[in-house]
């Protein structure tokens, strides 16, 4: 029994997705952290996390309180 063209299209799309996902690799491999010369690198990770937290807190503090005067979406 022959499969319909719609079923073939779905099967082809699923195959393409599987091949793309399998070949993608880890996202973290695109840009690696610089290697620390001393220690195990845990201290550098903590410093980066603290800096990111400070940056987000600073940006959140700069946001105005309350709704926009220009309306929704602005």
N, C-alpha and C positions, 0 to 999 in steps of 0.2 A: 504494500500500500504506500503510495507516494505522500510525502508531507506537503502541506500547502505552502505557498510562497511566504505567507505570514509567519508560519512556524520556522521556516528556513531563515528568515530575516532575524527572528528572535534568537535562534540558535547561533547565527553568525555574530550578532551583537554581543551575546554572552561570551562567546569565544574571544572576541576582541577585548572585552573588559578583562577577562582572566589573563590574557597574554600581557596586557598593559600593566595590570597590578603585579603580576609575577616578575616583570622586568623592571619595575620602578626602583626597587632598592630602598634602603632606609633614607628618610628625609634628612636625618642628622649628618649623613655622610657628605652632603653638599658643601658644607662649610665647617671645618673642624676648628676646635678651640686650640690656641697656641699651647705648646707643651710647656709645662712648668719645669724649671730646672731643679727644684728641690721639693721634697714632700711628695704626697700622692695626688695632688691636684684638688683635694677636697677643700682646702682653704681658698683656692681661687674660685671655686664654684660658689662658696658662701659669699665671697666678696661681690661676685657678679650678681647674685640673687639679692643681696642687700642694696646694691646700686640700682637695680631694676625697681625694687620696692620703693626706694626713695624717689625715683623719677616719677613713678605712677602717683605717689602721694602728692608730689609737687604739682603735677598736672591736674589732679583732681581738685586740689585747693584753688587752682586758678579758675575753675569753672564757676560761673555765676549760679547763685541759688535761685530756685523758682523757675517758672515757665518763661519762655522767650516772649518779649514784647511784640515780636514780629509774627507770632502765631506758631502753630504746630509745624514741625519739620525744619525749623531754622535754629 
